[in-house]
Amino acid sequence: MKIHTLRGHIQNLYLVEYPDRLMLLDGGCRADVSLILDYITAQLGRSVSELKVVVVTHMHPDHAGGAHLLRRKTGCKIVSGAQVGHWYQGGLGIVMFWADLALAHWMAKRLGKPRRRLWFPRKLRADHQLMDGEAIPGFSEWQVLETTGHTDRDISLFHPQQSILYVADLIVEVKKQLISPFPIFFPKQYRRSVARVYQLNPQRLLLAHGGEAILDDHAYQHLMDTTPITPATHWRVVKIKLKRFLFTPLAHLFPR
């Protein structure tokens, strides 16, 4: 088994290679699909039909965005966690979907990437929905771990024999510092998930944003100390901005 790291549109992609099959550890952006397929054919000399599984760890545009298109082009199966319902369901879900697309475009601009089409179906149609501890079909040495908190349906992918753990967005690296992601919808769940990763103590910890990292005692404690106690979400940011916008002029009019 070999794990290839691809530099995606705004995140790292991990392609697991076996002699007779391939698995993508996350679906990437829609803009990453051509990159992935070209890598399989040009760099690995393999057929795209050998991509058997694409995992979607959660529904953000840089993790679920390419999954349906990859299935259409390769015939692969989509694997996700077993959370009931859709992340972007309902009216608020639609608003959040467009907000996440805007955030992905903003991140790409910050990274100096050209503007690309990132739209993707907001409702995932997975072939397999796996519970905590279940093995990935066709790749039984890999198992799904529930590591929620960033959203309500985050999963990580664990290879116990080689002690490899891919945590998607559970932990991100910025300026050589491991930090919590944005948003965090469920802080208590998030802390439990980070503690679970710390207790597993994997030899290789793979991040979607930051590459390969080490969650040592210092990094773990920093995460515990800096993770927000209350949810850090789009809505709370908007509320804070609105309060500042509305009340700052009043403060000038009525100083203490």
Secondary structure, DSSP 4 states (H G I P E B T S, - for coil): -EEEEEE-SSSEEEEEE-SS-EEESS---GGGHHHHHHIIIIIS---GGGEEEEE-SS-SHHHHTTHHHHHHHH-PEEEEE--SS-TT-HHHHHHHHHHHHHHHHHHHHHTTPPP------SS---SEEE-TTPEETTEEEEEEEE--SSSSS-EEEEETTTTEEE-TTSSEEETTEEE--S-BS-HHHHHHHHHHHHHH--SEEEETTTEEE---HHHHHHHHHHS-SS-B-HHHHHHHHHHHHHHHHHHHHS--
